Amino acid sequence: MSDEHEPHLPPSEPAAPEARDAGSQALAEALHSSFAIVKVVLILLVLAFFASGVFQVGPQERAVILRLGKPVGVGPRQLLGPGLHWSLPYPIDQVIKIPITEIQQVQSTAGWWHTTPEEELAGANPAAAGLLNPAIDGFALSADTNIVHVRVTLYYRIEDPLRAVFGFAGDTNFTYSLAGVSNALQNVLNNALLYSAAHFNEDDILTRNVAGFTEAVKTRTQDLIEAEKLGVSVENIAVDTAPPQQLADIFQKVTEASENRNKALLAAHTEADKIISDAAAQAAAITNAAEIARNQYVTELSAFAKKFTDLLPKYESNPDLFVNVQLAETMAQALTNVEKWVQPTSLNGKSTEVRLMLNREPPAPKKTTATGE
């Protein structure tokens, strides 16, 4: 074959040097701008990453930083107070906030019958069905070997956050568990209610000494918390008690009989108090009247004695004159209002003689001489 039949193309012209330099420069500038933008974005991401570690601790909280699962700091320095703080972002660091003033609660699980979540929310007791099932129903044994249901609710506040939430912070086998204190307190309540129930009779737990049983549960709970050093303070304890559901009707009758007995005793005590009060009032009235009469008699006798004492010297100085003066004064007082004298007459019309029989004057005492004669 010959090359004569092939078409001849015009030779291409080489690109100008100026065009190649402009394209390279534009590409370089674009790459430079892109790298600058990426660098700024990376710097912003790094700043945002580290800024995400800033956190706020409220006035009613304390916080602990866990770095790779271990608390940062030693001893009290592990606990961060209110204010702004910084930590490495998650997952390197983890911030645990602990409420120290919030009242929390936990409930026992050992002494109450089985209830569903719906029944718990509604506050309703399940209907008694058959016999007690120890596999799911909780109960306690009283001192008189009777079955009783007890449920204890503890209201507490975290007093030592490091010990309450983290246990022994100095332990080399440190393990963080937020639910640890709640589980420990639940075990304490179960122990306290079973222990206390075993020291009280069933009637005392249910009706007769509910306050004493509640105080015993509270004391046992506080002793266990202090012994285990759980780092919480007890604010209050609520104790619910109930008889077995299968015997609810019988216990209701016993309760009604006890209430009737208490009403009768109360009425009797009220009547007794009224009778005693009335008797005391009468006794006080009699005593007061006697005291008034006594004071009156004493006053009158004192007046008579004083009068006699005042008249005695006058009598001793001149007995005859004294008797006549006293007789005249007495007759004057006795005859002050006499308006008419009536002298009786005899049957023959002659006046009768009126004689007054007076005691003769007592003889004067004999004067004794110095020799006794």
Buried (B, 14 or more C-beta within 10 A) or exposed (E): EEEEEEEEEEEEEEEEEEEEEEEEEEEEEEEEEEEEEEEEEEEEEEEEEEEEBEBEBEEEBBBBBBEEEEBBEEEEEBBBEEEEBBBBBEEEBBBBBBBBEEEBEBBBBBBBBEBEEEEEEEEEBEEBEEEBEEEEBBBBBBBEEBBBBBBBBBEBBBBBBBBBBBBEBEEEEBEBEEEBBBEBBBBBBBBBBBBBBEEBBBBBBBBBBBEEBBBBBBEBBBEBBEEEEBBBEBEEBBBEBBBBBEEEEEBEEBEEEBEEEEEEEEEEEEEEEEEEEEEEEEEEEEEEEEEEEEEEEEEEEEEEEEEEEEEEEEBEEEEEEBEEEEEEEEEEEEEEEEEEEEEEEEEEEEEEEEEEEEEEEEEEEEEEEEEEE
